[in-house]
């Protein structure tokens, strides 16, 4: 069975993040209830749906504000279009590539080489992962090198330890049963150390730490890497300085928000009285001048 994969393409040409299409229909949009959430300004709440038939894939724009382009051609909302793979898609100003993935049996060619076999095992593991957009810990060195622990944002609290009672179990001896707890702060993961044997930047951790993609930790002979695909993609997707691009309409709106006009403060009672007194003075002065003019004319 042919599998398919989406690769997000950052503006600076850096390697993109890959997201496998594990089921169909596969929906993409800004809302978190989509199969792939893209929190970008130009992406609508529900932007694109990918469907599968026996012969090919169909792309359906769900009435997005900034539109979907297939190889530069805009899709008509509500009209499914067949995609010839590989192809390039633009959802607003977010670029991605849709292509077929390796067949599972093709991974067996790596069996004779340790490094290639590890790469093949990683790919195979990703096929059964429910969502490659989830953050994870990967063991860089030590027991179970290459193993990944995916973190589920739906779990309010996870434990990292050395026994089967922990949610994430590390095969380490002579270490405490509970090493750290993980919780969520909005969409970011927070690590709270439970022992001073957990090192960050070569120093024992003593306070909670807001995890950033690329953070590395050492526990005895084991080194852990924290990786957040979505956070990493957002960082890579900052465009390099270039000529101004066409303005993008904010999602789910028809026009650009207008700059609010500054309103003057209401007049106080004293200010109104002074204005009225000035007006009366001007009228009296005009009346006196007119009267003197009449007197001079009569004389």
C-alpha beads as a LAMMPS data file, in Angstrom:
LAMMPS data file: protein, C-alpha beads

299 atoms
298 bonds

1 atom types
1 bond types

-500.0 500.0 xlo xhi
-500.0 500.0 ylo yhi
-500.0 500.0 zlo zhi

Masses

1 110.0

Atoms # bond

1 1 1 0.000 0.000 0.000
2 1 1 1.425 3.387 -0.986
3 1 1 1.612 5.898 1.817
4 1 1 1.737 9.636 1.383
5 1 1 3.563 12.381 3.180
6 1 1 3.342 16.174 3.475
7 1 1 6.548 18.178 3.806
8 1 1 6.306 21.754 5.096
9 1 1 8.710 23.992 3.171
10 1 1 10.211 26.908 5.190
11 1 1 10.827 30.195 3.371
12 1 1 14.585 30.075 3.963
13 1 1 15.078 26.770 2.124
14 1 1 15.879 24.793 5.294
15 1 1 14.882 21.116 5.434
16 1 1 11.155 20.847 5.934
17 1 1 9.163 18.951 8.543
18 1 1 7.388 15.796 7.385
19 1 1 3.856 14.765 8.329
20 1 1 2.511 11.360 7.177
21 1 1 -1.079 11.041 5.994
22 1 1 -2.196 8.227 8.274
23 1 1 -5.877 8.265 7.276
24 1 1 -8.400 9.874 4.933
25 1 1 -10.054 12.270 4.719
26 1 1 -7.140 14.284 6.110
27 1 1 -8.009 17.868 7.113
28 1 1 -5.632 20.810 7.440
29 1 1 -6.358 24.168 9.050
30 1 1 -5.657 26.593 11.872
31 1 1 -8.029 24.964 14.373
32 1 1 -6.623 22.290 16.686
33 1 1 -9.398 19.843 15.752
34 1 1 -7.818 19.363 12.301
35 1 1 -5.594 16.390 11.528
36 1 1 -2.779 18.873 10.904
37 1 1 -2.940 22.187 12.770
38 1 1 -1.051 25.063 11.105
39 1 1 -1.201 28.125 13.395
40 1 1 -0.332 30.601 10.647
41 1 1 -2.139 33.875 9.955
42 1 1 -2.877 33.066 6.317
43 1 1 -4.396 29.615 7.047
44 1 1 -8.144 29.438 7.654
45 1 1 -9.778 27.579 10.536
46 1 1 -10.639 24.709 8.170
47 1 1 -8.624 25.184 5.018
48 1 1 -8.059 21.986 2.987
49 1 1 -9.236 18.383 2.912
50 1 1 -7.297 15.557 1.240
51 1 1 -9.338 12.544 0.118
52 1 1 -8.203 9.207 -1.268
53 1 1 -9.688 7.133 -4.086
54 1 1 -8.504 3.836 -5.552
55 1 1 -6.578 5.713 -8.226
56 1 1 -5.357 9.001 -6.757
57 1 1 -5.703 11.738 -4.153
58 1 1 -8.291 14.517 -4.320
59 1 1 -7.761 18.021 -2.919
60 1 1 -10.769 19.985 -1.670
61 1 1 -10.543 23.629 -0.625
62 1 1 -13.006 24.114 2.243
63 1 1 -13.854 27.726 1.404
64 1 1 -10.642 29.198 2.783
65 1 1 -10.153 32.973 2.869
66 1 1 -6.712 33.087 1.248
67 1 1 -7.221 30.087 -1.038
68 1 1 -5.263 26.979 -1.974
69 1 1 -2.921 26.761 -4.962
70 1 1 -1.898 23.513 -6.642
71 1 1 1.301 24.012 -8.661
72 1 1 0.455 27.718 -8.733
73 1 1 -3.152 27.247 -9.900
74 1 1 -5.912 28.277 -7.459
75 1 1 -8.454 25.644 -6.467
76 1 1 -12.147 26.428 -6.635
77 1 1 -13.712 26.085 -3.162
78 1 1 -15.937 23.038 -2.858
79 1 1 -14.662 21.376 -6.070
80 1 1 -12.352 18.350 -5.553
81 1 1 -9.300 18.303 -7.841
82 1 1 -7.120 15.286 -8.598
83 1 1 -3.448 15.692 -7.569
84 1 1 -0.586 14.333 -9.686
85 1 1 2.203 13.431 -7.250
86 1 1 4.599 14.821 -6.300
87 1 1 3.039 18.275 -6.219
88 1 1 3.477 21.616 -4.491
89 1 1 0.664 23.191 -2.491
90 1 1 0.251 26.675 -1.044
91 1 1 -2.266 27.222 1.751
92 1 1 -2.264 30.993 1.968
93 1 1 1.461 31.702 2.178
94 1 1 2.362 28.298 3.693
95 1 1 4.164 26.053 1.196
96 1 1 4.173 22.258 1.370
97 1 1 4.935 19.295 -0.864
98 1 1 2.669 16.263 -1.202
99 1 1 4.359 13.069 -2.370
100 1 1 4.168 9.283 -2.027
101 1 1 6.130 7.648 0.802
102 1 1 8.200 4.470 0.625
103 1 1 6.313 1.214 0.624
104 1 1 6.844 -0.739 3.825
105 1 1 8.534 -3.671 2.051
106 1 1 11.143 -1.316 0.577
107 1 1 12.504 -0.726 4.092
108 1 1 13.962 -4.248 4.206
109 1 1 16.843 -3.237 1.866
110 1 1 18.545 -1.665 4.908
111 1 1 18.840 -4.959 6.784
112 1 1 22.510 -5.485 5.868
113 1 1 23.731 -2.124 7.215
114 1 1 23.413 -0.994 10.842
115 1 1 23.071 2.725 10.119
116 1 1 20.595 2.226 7.271
117 1 1 18.677 -0.298 9.343
118 1 1 18.315 2.288 12.114
119 1 1 16.997 4.805 9.584
120 1 1 14.552 2.221 8.221
121 1 1 13.385 1.332 11.734
122 1 1 12.814 5.013 12.431
123 1 1 10.688 5.328 9.284
124 1 1 8.731 2.202 10.150
125 1 1 8.163 3.516 13.654
126 1 1 6.877 6.776 12.250
127 1 1 4.315 4.896 10.123
128 1 1 2.578 3.612 13.237
129 1 1 2.969 6.872 15.199
130 1 1 -0.455 8.440 15.499
131 1 1 0.858 11.913 14.792
132 1 1 4.355 13.028 13.819
133 1 1 3.467 16.570 14.787
134 1 1 3.654 15.571 18.474
135 1 1 6.720 16.653 20.473
136 1 1 9.006 13.862 21.590
137 1 1 12.132 12.862 23.467
138 1 1 14.764 10.888 21.543
139 1 1 17.627 8.960 23.149
140 1 1 20.819 10.174 21.460
141 1 1 23.234 7.947 23.355
142 1 1 23.112 5.216 25.950
143 1 1 20.675 2.306 26.309
144 1 1 18.012 2.167 23.548
145 1 1 19.749 4.767 21.357
146 1 1 17.319 6.080 18.731
147 1 1 14.201 5.309 20.739
148 1 1 11.529 8.033 20.795
149 1 1 8.916 8.893 23.414
150 1 1 5.999 10.895 21.988
151 1 1 4.248 13.310 24.343
152 1 1 0.459 13.469 24.202
153 1 1 -0.890 17.007 24.871
154 1 1 -4.160 15.401 25.988
155 1 1 -2.352 13.977 29.043
156 1 1 -2.145 16.784 31.632
157 1 1 0.774 15.163 33.456
158 1 1 3.405 12.627 32.394
159 1 1 6.220 11.071 34.425
160 1 1 9.775 10.266 33.339
161 1 1 11.395 7.498 35.350
162 1 1 13.280 4.216 35.445
163 1 1 10.454 1.822 36.357
164 1 1 7.410 0.539 34.522
165 1 1 5.236 2.770 36.699
166 1 1 6.494 5.822 34.770
167 1 1 4.771 6.993 31.595
168 1 1 8.176 7.302 29.879
169 1 1 10.520 4.555 31.051
170 1 1 14.311 4.773 30.666
171 1 1 16.375 1.620 31.098
172 1 1 18.817 2.913 33.681
173 1 1 20.197 1.361 36.825
174 1 1 21.338 3.178 39.975
175 1 1 18.942 6.049 39.226
176 1 1 15.823 7.225 41.125
177 1 1 12.507 5.705 40.105
178 1 1 11.083 9.168 39.339
179 1 1 13.328 11.536 37.372
180 1 1 10.960 14.295 36.243
181 1 1 7.344 15.217 35.596
182 1 1 6.018 16.816 32.425
183 1 1 3.056 19.167 32.203
184 1 1 1.623 21.601 29.655
185 1 1 1.625 25.379 29.657
186 1 1 -0.653 26.327 26.805
187 1 1 0.938 24.447 23.852
188 1 1 4.422 24.270 25.439
189 1 1 5.754 21.427 27.583
190 1 1 7.234 22.119 31.032
191 1 1 9.731 19.743 32.665
192 1 1 9.953 19.688 36.466
193 1 1 12.987 17.765 37.821
194 1 1 12.437 15.358 40.703
195 1 1 16.137 14.576 41.237
196 1 1 19.474 16.379 40.920
197 1 1 20.818 13.614 38.668
198 1 1 19.104 15.231 35.679
199 1 1 21.581 17.597 34.005
200 1 1 20.878 20.470 31.611
201 1 1 23.799 22.415 30.101
202 1 1 26.076 20.404 32.374
203 1 1 24.353 21.612 35.557
204 1 1 21.888 19.780 37.849
205 1 1 18.322 20.951 37.300
206 1 1 16.698 22.505 40.355
207 1 1 13.690 24.345 38.903
208 1 1 11.014 23.735 36.277
209 1 1 12.079 24.363 32.685
210 1 1 9.968 25.424 29.687
211 1 1 11.128 23.026 26.970
212 1 1 12.411 24.368 23.673
213 1 1 12.966 22.218 20.598
214 1 1 16.629 21.146 20.615
215 1 1 17.091 21.008 24.414
216 1 1 19.440 18.219 25.556
217 1 1 19.521 16.473 28.928
218 1 1 21.949 13.976 30.473
219 1 1 20.989 11.277 32.967
220 1 1 23.947 9.052 33.853
221 1 1 25.171 7.427 30.597
222 1 1 22.071 8.502 28.673
223 1 1 21.541 11.684 26.629
224 1 1 18.028 12.866 25.722
225 1 1 16.982 15.300 22.991
226 1 1 13.661 17.150 23.129
227 1 1 12.178 17.862 19.713
228 1 1 8.941 19.683 18.844
229 1 1 8.264 19.454 15.068
230 1 1 5.684 22.249 15.007
231 1 1 7.798 24.619 17.114
232 1 1 10.798 23.843 14.928
233 1 1 8.791 24.511 11.772
234 1 1 7.549 27.854 13.079
235 1 1 11.125 28.910 13.850
236 1 1 12.371 27.830 10.419
237 1 1 9.477 29.493 8.641
238 1 1 10.491 33.058 9.519
239 1 1 11.072 34.542 6.036
240 1 1 14.444 36.060 5.217
241 1 1 14.532 39.787 4.268
242 1 1 13.162 40.117 0.762
243 1 1 10.999 42.310 -1.427
244 1 1 7.566 43.035 0.037
245 1 1 5.087 40.298 -0.851
246 1 1 1.385 40.835 -1.595
247 1 1 -0.665 41.481 1.498
248 1 1 -2.522 38.498 2.925
249 1 1 -6.068 38.893 4.139
250 1 1 -6.418 37.734 7.759
251 1 1 -8.392 34.440 7.866
252 1 1 -12.145 34.411 8.164
253 1 1 -12.467 38.115 7.306
254 1 1 -13.340 39.911 4.094
255 1 1 -11.313 43.096 4.531
256 1 1 -8.245 44.327 6.313
257 1 1 -8.883 45.649 9.799
258 1 1 -8.975 49.428 9.675
259 1 1 -6.692 51.459 11.907
260 1 1 -8.881 52.864 14.700
261 1 1 -9.303 56.618 14.550
262 1 1 -8.398 58.560 17.655
263 1 1 -11.432 60.091 19.296
264 1 1 -11.197 63.444 21.079
265 1 1 -12.035 63.532 24.770
266 1 1 -15.478 64.964 25.668
267 1 1 -15.547 68.620 26.799
268 1 1 -15.889 69.397 30.484
269 1 1 -18.518 71.792 31.863
270 1 1 -15.937 74.540 32.455
271 1 1 -14.650 74.274 28.895
272 1 1 -18.182 74.563 27.524
273 1 1 -18.859 77.662 29.699
274 1 1 -15.657 79.344 28.488
275 1 1 -16.565 78.682 24.863
276 1 1 -20.091 80.121 25.409
277 1 1 -18.651 83.211 27.172
278 1 1 -16.242 83.806 24.283
279 1 1 -19.095 83.597 21.785
280 1 1 -21.229 86.101 23.757
281 1 1 -18.275 88.515 24.059
282 1 1 -17.773 88.416 20.329
283 1 1 -21.480 89.147 19.714
284 1 1 -21.509 92.118 22.141
285 1 1 -18.347 93.544 20.600
286 1 1 -19.854 93.308 17.119
287 1 1 -23.085 95.011 18.314
288 1 1 -21.138 97.913 19.888
289 1 1 -19.063 98.459 16.762
290 1 1 -22.228 98.526 14.662
291 1 1 -23.842 101.073 17.041
292 1 1 -20.786 103.396 16.899
293 1 1 -20.869 103.138 13.120
294 1 1 -24.527 104.272 13.079
295 1 1 -23.788 107.189 15.419
296 1 1 -20.910 108.357 13.292
297 1 1 -23.022 108.161 10.119
298 1 1 -25.865 110.232 11.693
299 1 1 -23.457 112.961 12.751

Bonds

1 1 1 2
2 1 2 3
3 1 3 4
4 1 4 5
5 1 5 6
6 1 6 7
7 1 7 8
8 1 8 9
9 1 9 10
10 1 10 11
11 1 11 12
12 1 12 13
13 1 13 14
14 1 14 15
15 1 15 16
16 1 16 17
17 1 17 18
18 1 18 19
19 1 19 20
20 1 20 21
21 1 21 22
22 1 22 23
23 1 23 24
24 1 24 25
25 1 25 26
26 1 26 27
27 1 27 28
28 1 28 29
29 1 29 30
30 1 30 31
31 1 31 32
32 1 32 33
33 1 33 34
34 1 34 35
35 1 35 36
36 1 36 37
37 1 37 38
38 1 38 39
39 1 39 40
40 1 40 41
41 1 41 42
42 1 42 43
43 1 43 44
44 1 44 45
45 1 45 46
46 1 46 47
47 1 47 48
48 1 48 49
49 1 49 50
50 1 50 51
51 1 51 52
52 1 52 53
53 1 53 54
54 1 54 55
55 1 55 56
56 1 56 57
57 1 57 58
58 1 58 59
59 1 59 60
60 1 60 61
61 1 61 62
62 1 62 63
63 1 63 64
64 1 64 65
65 1 65 66
66 1 66 67
67 1 67 68
68 1 68 69
69 1 69 70
70 1 70 71
71 1 71 72
72 1 72 73
73 1 73 74
74 1 74 75
75 1 75 76
76 1 76 77
77 1 77 78
78 1 78 79
79 1 79 80
80 1 80 81
81 1 81 82
82 1 82 83
83 1 83 84
84 1 84 85
85 1 85 86
86 1 86 87
87 1 87 88
88 1 88 89
89 1 89 90
90 1 90 91
91 1 91 92
92 1 92 93
93 1 93 94
94 1 94 95
95 1 95 96
96 1 96 97
97 1 97 98
98 1 98 99
99 1 99 100
100 1 100 101
101 1 101 102
102 1 102 103
103 1 103 104
104 1 104 105
105 1 105 106
106 1 106 107
107 1 107 108
108 1 108 109
109 1 109 110
110 1 110 111
111 1 111 112
112 1 112 113
113 1 113 114
114 1 114 115
115 1 115 116
116 1 116 117
117 1 117 118
118 1 118 119
119 1 119 120
120 1 120 121
121 1 121 122
122 1 122 123
123 1 123 124
124 1 124 125
125 1 125 126
126 1 126 127
127 1 127 128
128 1 128 129
129 1 129 130
130 1 130 131
131 1 131 132
132 1 132 133
133 1 133 134
134 1 134 135
135 1 135 136
136 1 136 137
137 1 137 138
138 1 138 139
139 1 139 140
140 1 140 141
141 1 141 142
142 1 142 143
143 1 143 144
144 1 144 145
145 1 145 146
146 1 146 147
147 1 147 148
148 1 148 149
149 1 149 150
150 1 150 151
151 1 151 152
152 1 152 153
153 1 153 154
154 1 154 155
155 1 155 156
156 1 156 157
157 1 157 158
158 1 158 159
159 1 159 160
160 1 160 161
161 1 161 162
162 1 162 163
163 1 163 164
164 1 164 165
165 1 165 166
166 1 166 167
167 1 167 168
168 1 168 169
169 1 169 170
170 1 170 171
171 1 171 172
172 1 172 173
173 1 173 174
174 1 174 175
175 1 175 176
176 1 176 177
177 1 177 178
178 1 178 179
179 1 179 180
180 1 180 181
181 1 181 182
182 1 182 183
183 1 183 184
184 1 184 185
185 1 185 186
186 1 186 187
187 1 187 188
188 1 188 189
189 1 189 190
190 1 190 191
191 1 191 192
192 1 192 193
193 1 193 194
194 1 194 195
195 1 195 196
196 1 196 197
197 1 197 198
198 1 198 199
199 1 199 200
200 1 200 201
201 1 201 202
202 1 202 203
203 1 203 204
204 1 204 205
205 1 205 206
206 1 206 207
207 1 207 208
208 1 208 209
209 1 209 210
210 1 210 211
211 1 211 212
212 1 212 213
213 1 213 214
214 1 214 215
215 1 215 216
216 1 216 217
217 1 217 218
218 1 218 219
219 1 219 220
220 1 220 221
221 1 221 222
222 1 222 223
223 1 223 224
224 1 224 225
225 1 225 226
226 1 226 227
227 1 227 228
228 1 228 229
229 1 229 230
230 1 230 231
231 1 231 232
232 1 232 233
233 1 233 234
234 1 234 235
235 1 235 236
236 1 236 237
237 1 237 238
238 1 238 239
239 1 239 240
240 1 240 241
241 1 241 242
242 1 242 243
243 1 243 244
244 1 244 245
245 1 245 246
246 1 246 247
247 1 247 248
248 1 248 249
249 1 249 250
250 1 250 251
251 1 251 252
252 1 252 253
253 1 253 254
254 1 254 255
255 1 255 256
256 1 256 257
257 1 257 258
258 1 258 259
259 1 259 260
260 1 260 261
261 1 261 262
262 1 262 263
263 1 263 264
264 1 264 265
265 1 265 266
266 1 266 267
267 1 267 268
268 1 268 269
269 1 269 270
270 1 270 271
271 1 271 272
272 1 272 273
273 1 273 274
274 1 274 275
275 1 275 276
276 1 276 277
277 1 277 278
278 1 278 279
279 1 279 280
280 1 280 281
281 1 281 282
282 1 282 283
283 1 283 284
284 1 284 285
285 1 285 286
286 1 286 287
287 1 287 288
288 1 288 289
289 1 289 290
290 1 290 291
291 1 291 292
292 1 292 293
293 1 293 294
294 1 294 295
295 1 295 296
296 1 296 297
297 1 297 298
298 1 298 299
